[in-house]
Amino acid sequence: MGLTDIFVRRPVLSIVVNLIGLATGATAAYCNLTAVLPLGGGFMTLWPGGPRPATSSINFTAGAIIANFAVTGITNSSTAATVSIFSAATTHVILDVTAFAVGAPSQITSGLSSTSGQAAAHGQQSAQAAC
């Protein structure tokens, strides 16, 4: 998505990334989250929005450039499709969205026949990913 900074001295230590127009109908994003030259050690959390979970998506040390793959849900509204990023230390942030999941998890099936190992020709629905 781009390079941006999260500054710890701000009262709010997180940013919201708007994916509108890129993620039409998407329910999840597959991302690489990168911390670039953080001023101190810490962690970042990537999540759909709302209350921040008590987990980290990536841990880093001062001066490092480190990336980690993460999957997160997307908060959708009529005007935005967003994900949130929190950082426990001042750092540059790169969010590289590589794919989107479209459709509800209940729509995903394996499509494989137990006897032949080939995809079933009918009656199967699958989620789609777009880059």
N, CA, C and O atoms as a DFTB+ gen file, in Angstrom:
524 C
 N C O
     1  1       0.823      -1.178       0.000
     2  2       0.000       0.000       0.000
     3  2       0.869       1.244       0.000
     4  3       0.541       2.224      -0.668
     5  1       1.966       1.224       0.733
     6  2       2.813       2.396       0.763
     7  2       3.608       2.465       2.040
     8  3       3.460       1.618       2.920
     9  1       4.446       3.467       2.143
    10  2       5.300       3.668       3.299
    11  2       4.746       4.823       4.113
    12  3       4.457       5.890       3.569
    13  1       4.599       4.618       5.384
    14  2       4.117       5.674       6.264
    15  2       4.785       5.526       7.618
    16  3       5.434       4.513       7.881
    17  1       4.638       6.507       8.468
    18  2       5.233       6.480       9.797
    19  2       4.155       6.353      10.855
    20  3       3.049       6.872      10.703
    21  1       4.491       5.655      11.927
    22  2       3.674       5.684      13.133
    23  2       4.561       6.275      14.218
    24  3       5.618       5.722      14.523
    25  1       4.145       7.389      14.800
    26  2       4.927       8.070      15.821
    27  2       4.339       7.790      17.194
    28  3       3.141       7.974      17.409
    29  1       5.174       7.346      18.119
    30  2       4.710       7.020      19.460
    31  2       4.270       8.256      20.220
    32  3       3.413       8.148      21.097
    33  1       4.819       9.425      19.923
    34  2       4.453      10.613      20.698
    35  2       3.026      11.089      20.423
    36  3       2.510      11.939      21.149
    37  1       2.387      10.556      19.389
    38  2       0.982      10.875      19.145
    39  2       0.127      10.196      20.206
    40  3       0.493       9.136      20.712
    41  1      -1.007      10.796      20.546
    42  2      -1.884      10.148      21.522
    43  2      -2.413       8.798      21.028
    44  3      -2.621       7.886      21.828
    45  1      -2.631       8.666      19.711
    46  2      -3.101       7.417      19.127
    47  2      -1.929       6.774      18.400
    48  3      -1.289       7.402      17.558
    49  1      -1.654       5.523      18.731
    50  2      -0.495       4.843      18.189
    51  2      -0.838       3.929      17.029
    52  3      -0.069       3.021      16.714
    53  1      -1.971       4.148      16.389
    54  2      -2.351       3.274      15.295
    55  2      -2.810       4.077      14.090
    56  3      -3.149       5.255      14.202
    57  1      -2.814       3.425      12.944
    58  2      -3.315       4.027      11.710
    59  2      -4.378       3.100      11.138
    60  3      -4.393       1.901      11.418
    61  1      -5.256       3.669      10.342
    62  2      -6.287       2.896       9.646
    63  2      -6.003       3.032       8.165
    64  3      -5.870       4.142       7.652
    65  1      -5.909       1.904       7.476
    66  2      -5.613       1.883       6.042
    67  2      -6.912       1.603       5.307
    68  3      -7.562       0.588       5.557
    69  1      -7.297       2.502       4.397
    70  2      -8.529       2.353       3.632
    71  2      -8.225       1.599       2.338
    72  3      -7.420       2.052       1.524
    73  1      -8.864       0.460       2.154
    74  2      -8.669      -0.374       0.972
    75  2      -9.818      -0.243      -0.017
    76  3      -9.935      -1.055      -0.935
    77  1     -10.681       0.779       0.157
    78  2     -11.863       0.934      -0.690
    79  2     -11.440       1.003      -2.159
    80  3     -10.456       1.659      -2.501
    81  1     -12.167       0.343      -2.991
    82  2     -11.833       0.284      -4.411
    83  2     -10.895      -0.858      -4.744
    84  3     -10.875      -1.328      -5.881
    85  1     -10.130      -1.305      -3.787
    86  2      -9.224      -2.434      -3.994
    87  2      -9.839      -3.730      -3.497
    88  3      -9.565      -4.803      -4.034
    89  1     -10.667      -3.628      -2.477
    90  2     -11.144      -4.815      -1.773
    91  2     -12.651      -4.980      -1.853
    92  3     -13.270      -5.393      -0.872
    93  1     -13.258      -4.670      -2.990
    94  2     -14.707      -4.758      -3.113
    95  2     -15.180      -6.172      -2.810
    96  3     -14.802      -7.120      -3.499
    97  1     -16.003      -6.313      -1.783
    98  2     -16.534      -7.618      -1.412
    99  2     -15.585      -8.501      -0.623
   100  3     -15.945      -9.622      -0.265
   101  1     -14.391      -8.024      -0.348
   102  2     -13.402      -8.844       0.365
   103  2     -13.736      -8.939       1.851
   104  3     -14.248      -7.994       2.450
   105  1     -13.438     -10.087       2.423
   106  2     -13.640     -10.303       3.850
   107  2     -12.322     -10.405       4.605
   108  3     -12.305     -10.307       5.832
   109  1     -11.215     -10.603       3.887
   110  2      -9.904     -10.719       4.525
   111  2      -8.821     -10.249       3.569
   112  3      -9.002     -10.262       2.352
   113  1      -7.693      -9.833       4.133
   114  2      -6.531      -9.412       3.352
   115  2      -5.329     -10.258       3.743
   116  3      -5.106     -10.528       4.923
   117  1      -4.561     -10.671       2.753
   118  2      -3.304     -11.395       2.953
   119  2      -2.195     -10.380       2.734
   120  3      -2.077      -9.814       1.647
   121  1      -1.377     -10.143       3.761
   122  2      -0.457      -9.009       3.748
   123  2       0.941      -9.387       4.222
   124  3       1.123     -10.348       4.968
   125  1       1.914      -8.617       3.776
   126  2       3.225      -8.568       4.398
   127  2       3.286      -7.243       5.139
   128  3       3.103      -6.182       4.542
   129  1       3.542      -7.306       6.436
   130  2       3.660      -6.126       7.283
   131  2       5.136      -5.952       7.608
   132  3       5.777      -6.872       8.117
   133  1       5.678      -4.765       7.313
   134  2       7.110      -4.530       7.494
   135  2       7.347      -3.329       8.392
   136  3       6.744      -2.271       8.210
   137  1       8.237      -3.507       9.369
   138  2       8.737      -2.404      10.196
   139  2      10.088      -2.002       9.611
   140  3      10.963      -2.843       9.403
   141  1      10.248      -0.697       9.346
   142  2      11.473      -0.193       8.727
   143  2      12.136       0.808       9.663
   144  3      11.586       1.874       9.937
   145  1      13.309       0.460      10.146
   146  2      14.140       1.319      10.993
   147  2      13.400       1.863      12.213
   148  3      13.374       3.077      12.415
   149  1      12.800       1.004      13.026
   150  2      12.144       1.496      14.243
   151  2      13.146       2.144      15.186
   152  3      14.315       1.759      15.231
   153  1      12.675       3.132      15.939
   154  2      13.555       3.825      16.887
   155  2      13.800       3.020      18.153
   156  3      14.737       3.310      18.896
   157  1      12.977       2.016      18.410
   158  2      13.146       1.156      19.576
   159  2      12.556      -0.202      19.297
   160  3      11.903      -0.405      18.274
   161  1      12.780      -1.131      20.198
   162  2      12.192      -2.447      20.066
   163  2      10.705      -2.401      20.349
   164  3      10.232      -1.536      21.087
   165  1       9.977      -3.319      19.771
   166  2       8.541      -3.349      20.005
   167  2       7.847      -4.352      19.116
   168  3       8.435      -5.346      18.689
   169  1       6.583      -4.072      18.844
   170  2       5.761      -4.964      18.025
   171  2       4.709      -4.148      17.300
   172  3       4.419      -3.009      17.666
   173  1       4.139      -4.752      16.260
   174  2       2.987      -4.179      15.571
   175  2       1.887      -5.219      15.537
   176  3       2.144      -6.423      15.508
   177  1       0.651      -4.732      15.540
   178  2      -0.523      -5.580      15.424
   179  2      -1.342      -5.116      14.233
   180  3      -1.614      -3.925      14.082
   181  1      -1.733      -6.060      13.388
   182  2      -2.605      -5.805      12.248
   183  2      -3.939      -6.479      12.549
   184  3      -3.975      -7.671      12.853
   185  1      -5.044      -5.721      12.468
   186  2      -6.363      -6.286      12.774
   187  2      -7.432      -5.514      12.023
   188  3      -7.164      -4.426      11.513
   189  1      -8.670      -6.072      11.944
   190  2      -9.718      -5.436      11.150
   191  2     -10.219      -4.106      11.687
   192  3     -10.749      -3.306      10.915
   193  1     -10.077      -3.841      12.957
   194  2     -10.610      -2.632      13.572
   195  2     -11.371      -3.003      14.827
   196  3     -11.475      -4.179      15.177
   197  1     -11.898      -2.006      15.497
   198  2     -12.549      -2.248      16.774
   199  2     -11.493      -2.363      17.862
   200  3     -10.380      -1.863      17.698
   201  1     -11.827      -3.016      18.972
   202  2     -10.837      -3.159      20.044
   203  2      -9.600      -3.922      19.549
   204  3      -9.720      -4.945      18.874
   205  1      -8.434      -3.419      19.888
   206  2      -7.186      -4.052      19.446
   207  2      -6.975      -5.359      20.202
   208  3      -7.094      -5.390      21.427
   209  1      -6.662      -6.444      19.480
   210  2      -6.388      -7.705      20.159
   211  2      -5.050      -7.653      20.901
   212  3      -4.179      -6.851      20.564
   213  1      -4.896      -8.494      21.889
   214  2      -3.664      -8.528      22.696
   215  2      -2.664      -9.491      22.080
   216  3      -2.140     -10.375      22.757
   217  1      -2.404      -9.312      20.797
   218  2      -1.442     -10.152      20.076
   219  2      -0.553      -9.269      19.220
   220  3      -0.857      -8.097      18.995
   221  1       0.546      -9.837      18.744
   222  2       1.397      -9.096      17.818
   223  2       1.427      -9.822      16.478
   224  3       1.363     -11.050      16.417
   225  1       1.523      -9.044      15.414
   226  2       1.674      -9.600      14.073
   227  2       3.138      -9.668      13.688
   228  3       3.532     -10.476      12.848
   229  1       3.957      -8.800      14.317
   230  2       5.386      -8.756      14.037
   231  2       6.103      -8.160      15.251
   232  3       5.596      -7.236      15.886
   233  1       7.273      -8.689      15.564
   234  2       8.129      -8.156      16.629
   235  2       9.404      -7.627      15.986
   236  3       9.886      -8.196      15.007
   237  1       9.955      -6.538      16.528
   238  2      11.146      -5.941      15.919
   239  2      12.064      -5.345      16.973
   240  3      11.668      -5.115      18.115
   241  1      13.309      -5.099      16.555
   242  2      14.299      -4.418      17.393
   243  2      14.651      -3.088      16.751
   244  3      14.366      -2.873      15.573
   245  1      15.259      -2.205      17.505
   246  2      15.642      -0.878      16.994
   247  2      16.541      -1.023      15.773
   248  3      17.458      -1.845      15.758
   249  1      16.271      -0.222      14.756
   250  2      17.111      -0.168      13.568
   251  2      16.918      -1.302      12.576
   252  3      17.592      -1.331      11.546
   253  1      16.038      -2.217      12.850
   254  2      15.837      -3.382      11.982
   255  2      14.921      -3.058      10.805
   256  3      14.166      -2.086      10.824
   257  1      15.013      -3.893       9.797
   258  2      14.021      -3.928       8.726
   259  2      13.541      -5.368       8.705
   260  3      14.277      -6.274       8.312
   261  1      12.301      -5.571       9.131
   262  2      11.792      -6.933       9.292
   263  2      10.350      -7.000       8.831
   264  3       9.559      -6.087       9.071
   265  1      10.020      -8.105       8.161
   266  2       8.668      -8.294       7.635
   267  2       8.091      -9.599       8.149
   268  3       8.817     -10.518       8.528
   269  1       6.766      -9.658       8.155
   270  2       6.070     -10.881       8.534
   271  2       4.761     -10.957       7.760
   272  3       4.099      -9.943       7.541
   273  1       4.394     -12.172       7.347
   274  2       3.135     -12.399       6.653
   275  2       2.001     -12.442       7.672
   276  3       2.162     -13.001       8.756
   277  1       0.864     -11.859       7.332
   278  2      -0.287     -11.852       8.232
   279  2      -1.568     -11.889       7.410
   280  3      -1.624     -11.386       6.288
   281  1      -2.578     -12.486       7.987
   282  2      -3.920     -12.485       7.404
   283  2      -4.828     -11.776       8.396
   284  3      -4.798     -12.068       9.591
   285  1      -5.631     -10.846       7.902
   286  2      -6.542     -10.110       8.778
   287  2      -7.890      -9.950       8.112
   288  3      -7.992      -9.910       6.885
   289  1      -8.921      -9.858       8.929
   290  2     -10.233      -9.522       8.415
   291  2     -10.262      -8.073       7.979
   292  3      -9.373      -7.294       8.323
   293  1     -11.280      -7.716       7.223
   294  2     -11.455      -6.346       6.738
   295  2     -12.772      -5.821       7.291
   296  3     -13.787      -6.517       7.242
   297  1     -12.765      -4.604       7.814
   298  2     -13.996      -3.942       8.233
   299  2     -14.568      -3.221       7.026
   300  3     -13.923      -2.332       6.470
   301  1     -15.771      -3.595       6.617
   302  2     -16.408      -3.014       5.436
   303  2     -17.580      -2.134       5.828
   304  3     -18.362      -2.474       6.716
   305  1     -17.693      -0.990       5.149
   306  2     -18.858      -0.123       5.263
   307  2     -19.155       0.412       3.871
   308  3     -18.476       0.050       2.910
   309  1     -20.145       1.255       3.756
   310  2     -20.487       1.795       2.441
   311  2     -19.432       2.768       1.923
   312  3     -19.379       3.039       0.723
   313  1     -18.590       3.299       2.814
   314  2     -17.610       4.303       2.394
   315  2     -16.162       3.861       2.578
   316  3     -15.250       4.569       2.153
   317  1     -15.931       2.707       3.200
   318  2     -14.555       2.293       3.459
   319  2     -14.447       0.781       3.632
   320  3     -15.402       0.107       4.019
   321  1     -13.275       0.280       3.338
   322  2     -12.892      -1.106       3.635
   323  2     -11.528      -0.980       4.307
   324  3     -10.539      -0.672       3.641
   325  1     -11.461      -1.214       5.621
   326  2     -10.271      -0.837       6.367
   327  2      -9.656      -1.976       7.171
   328  3     -10.309      -2.956       7.530
   329  1      -8.353      -1.792       7.435
   330  2      -7.608      -2.577       8.411
   331  2      -6.874      -1.576       9.290
   332  3      -6.637      -0.441       8.876
   333  1      -6.514      -1.987      10.499
   334  2      -5.827      -1.103      11.440
   335  2      -4.449      -1.667      11.762
   336  3      -4.247      -2.881      11.776
   337  1      -3.503      -0.764      12.020
   338  2      -2.141      -1.144      12.400
   339  2      -1.768      -0.372      13.653
   340  3      -1.901       0.851      13.698
   341  1      -1.296      -1.091      14.679
   342  2      -0.793      -0.493      15.910
   343  2       0.698      -0.773      15.993
   344  3       1.147      -1.861      15.633
   345  1       1.467       0.201      16.464
   346  2       2.893      -0.010      16.718
   347  2       3.231       0.448      18.124
   348  3       2.787       1.506      18.570
   349  1       4.031      -0.370      18.824
   350  2       4.459      -0.037      20.181
   351  2       5.700       0.842      20.182
   352  3       6.155       1.248      21.251
   353  1       6.259       1.148      19.016
   354  2       7.431       2.018      18.910
   355  2       7.334       2.815      17.613
   356  3       6.684       2.384      16.660
   357  1       7.982       3.979      17.580
   358  2       8.009       4.789      16.369
   359  2       8.733       4.030      15.263
   360  3       9.848       3.549      15.460
   361  1       8.091       3.923      14.090
   362  2       8.675       3.189      12.970
   363  2       8.037       3.611      11.654
   364  3       6.928       4.146      11.629
   365  1       8.748       3.367      10.572
   366  2       8.133       3.413       9.247
   367  2       7.388       2.096       9.079
   368  3       7.802       1.071       9.620
   369  1       6.286       2.123       8.328
   370  2       5.468       0.928       8.135
   371  2       5.219       0.727       6.646
   372  3       4.888       1.667       5.923
   373  1       5.382      -0.505       6.203
   374  2       4.979      -0.882       4.850
   375  2       3.928      -1.969       4.985
   376  3       4.164      -2.980       5.648
   377  1       2.772      -1.775       4.365
   378  2       1.736      -2.792       4.303
   379  2       1.581      -3.182       2.843
   380  3       1.079      -2.401       2.035
   381  1       2.009      -4.381       2.510
   382  2       1.950      -4.901       1.148
   383  2       0.827      -5.933       1.092
   384  3       0.991      -7.064       1.551
   385  1      -0.310      -5.540       0.530
   386  2      -1.449      -6.449       0.421
   387  2      -1.235      -7.289      -0.836
   388  3      -1.175      -6.758      -1.945
   389  1      -1.122      -8.607      -0.653
   390  2      -0.833      -9.493      -1.780
   391  2      -2.077     -10.148      -2.366
   392  3      -2.080     -10.527      -3.537
   393  1      -3.141     -10.287      -1.562
   394  2      -4.379     -10.899      -2.062
   395  2      -5.518     -10.575      -1.108
   396  3      -5.306     -10.167       0.033
   397  1      -6.726     -10.769      -1.606
   398  2      -7.933     -10.608      -0.796
   399  2      -8.738     -11.893      -0.849
   400  3      -8.741     -12.582      -1.870
   401  1      -9.422     -12.224       0.239
   402  2     -10.373     -13.330       0.252
   403  2     -11.756     -12.734       0.042
   404  3     -12.132     -11.768       0.707
   405  1     -12.505     -13.309      -0.879
   406  2     -13.836     -12.821      -1.192
   407  2     -14.822     -13.953      -0.914
   408  3     -14.673     -15.052      -1.449
   409  1     -15.811     -13.693      -0.092
   410  2     -16.813     -14.698       0.230
   411  2     -16.694     -15.144       1.675
   412  3     -15.664     -14.951       2.321
   413  1     -17.754     -15.738       2.163
   414  2     -17.784     -16.224       3.545
   415  2     -17.070     -17.570       3.635
   416  3     -17.076     -18.337       2.672
   417  1     -16.450     -17.865       4.789
   418  2     -15.774     -19.160       4.948
   419  2     -16.682     -20.353       4.665
   420  3     -16.199     -21.396       4.224
   421  1     -17.976     -20.226       4.906
   422  2     -18.894     -21.332       4.640
   423  2     -19.021     -21.625       3.148
   424  3     -19.525     -22.682       2.768
   425  1     -18.567     -20.698       2.293
   426  2     -18.636     -20.905       0.848
   427  2     -17.424     -21.645       0.316
   428  3     -17.393     -21.995      -0.863
   429  1     -16.429     -21.893       1.149
   430  2     -15.198     -22.527       0.698
   431  2     -15.317     -24.031       0.886
   432  3     -15.598     -24.507       1.986
   433  1     -15.103     -24.778      -0.191
   434  2     -15.082     -26.238      -0.129
   435  2     -13.847     -26.725      -0.844
   436  3     -13.260     -25.998      -1.645
   437  1     -13.448     -27.946      -0.563
   438  2     -12.214     -28.461      -1.162
   439  2     -12.383     -28.746      -2.635
   440  3     -11.432     -28.574      -3.399
   441  1     -13.571     -29.181      -3.071
   442  2     -13.780     -29.471      -4.482
   443  2     -13.066     -30.718      -4.953
   444  3     -13.012     -30.976      -6.155
   445  1     -12.517     -31.501      -4.036
   446  2     -11.784     -32.694      -4.427
   447  2     -12.634     -33.936      -4.204
   448  3     -13.309     -34.063      -3.183
   449  1     -12.596     -34.837      -5.155
   450  2     -13.264     -36.121      -5.025
   451  2     -12.385     -37.033      -4.182
   452  3     -11.170     -37.073      -4.379
   453  1     -12.972     -37.755      -3.258
   454  2     -12.176     -38.617      -2.391
   455  2     -11.607     -39.817      -3.134
   456  3     -10.660     -40.439      -2.653
   457  1     -12.164     -40.159      -4.302
   458  2     -11.665     -41.321      -5.026
   459  2     -10.685     -40.955      -6.130
   460  3      -9.731     -41.694      -6.375
   461  1     -10.899     -39.835      -6.798
   462  2     -10.037     -39.511      -7.934
   463  2      -9.044     -38.397      -7.661
   464  3      -8.046     -38.267      -8.369
   465  1      -9.312     -37.580      -6.627
   466  2      -8.417     -36.460      -6.337
   467  2      -8.585     -35.288      -7.279
   468  3      -7.813     -34.332      -7.205
   469  1      -9.577     -35.329      -8.170
   470  2      -9.808     -34.244      -9.114
   471  2     -10.949     -33.368      -8.630
   472  3     -11.791     -33.809      -7.848
   473  1     -10.975     -32.132      -9.094
   474  2     -12.013     -31.188      -8.677
   475  2     -13.383     -31.643      -9.154
   476  3     -13.543     -32.098     -10.286
   477  1     -14.355     -31.516      -8.285
   478  2     -15.734     -31.849      -8.659
   479  2     -16.225     -30.846      -9.685
   480  3     -15.885     -29.665      -9.611
   481  1     -17.020     -31.301     -10.642
   482  2     -17.431     -30.448     -11.750
   483  2     -18.650     -29.598     -11.426
   484  3     -18.915     -28.626     -12.133
   485  1     -19.402     -29.934     -10.378
   486  2     -20.620     -29.182     -10.109
   487  2     -20.905     -29.139      -8.607
   488  3     -20.389     -29.943      -7.830
   489  1     -21.729     -28.192      -8.234
   490  2     -22.173     -28.095      -6.853
   491  2     -21.127     -27.535      -5.892
   492  3     -21.318     -27.607      -4.678
   493  1     -20.058     -26.997      -6.388
   494  2     -19.007     -26.478      -5.528
   495  2     -18.929     -24.965      -5.658
   496  3     -19.070     -24.415      -6.751
   497  1     -18.704     -24.306      -4.544
   498  2     -18.454     -22.863      -4.531
   499  2     -17.103     -22.659      -3.900
   500  3     -16.677     -23.453      -3.061
   501  1     -16.425     -21.600      -4.294
   502  2     -15.134     -21.323      -3.680
   503  2     -14.953     -19.837      -3.489
   504  3     -15.565     -19.026      -4.184
   505  1     -14.118     -19.492      -2.553
   506  2     -13.761     -18.085      -2.364
   507  2     -12.778     -17.707      -3.451
   508  3     -12.056     -18.558      -3.969
   509  1     -12.750     -16.434      -3.795
   510  2     -11.838     -15.945      -4.826
   511  2     -10.849     -14.980      -4.201
   512  3     -11.175     -14.268      -3.251
   513  1      -9.660     -14.963      -4.730
   514  2      -8.662     -13.991      -4.292
   515  2      -8.297     -13.116      -5.472
   516  3      -8.174     -13.605      -6.595
   517  1      -8.121     -11.828      -5.230
   518  2      -7.722     -10.895      -6.270
   519  2      -6.495     -10.146      -5.804
   520  3      -6.397      -9.767      -4.637
   521  1      -5.570      -9.935      -6.698
   522  2      -4.342      -9.204      -6.351
   523  2      -4.424      -7.773      -6.796
   524  3      -3.483      -7.007      -6.589
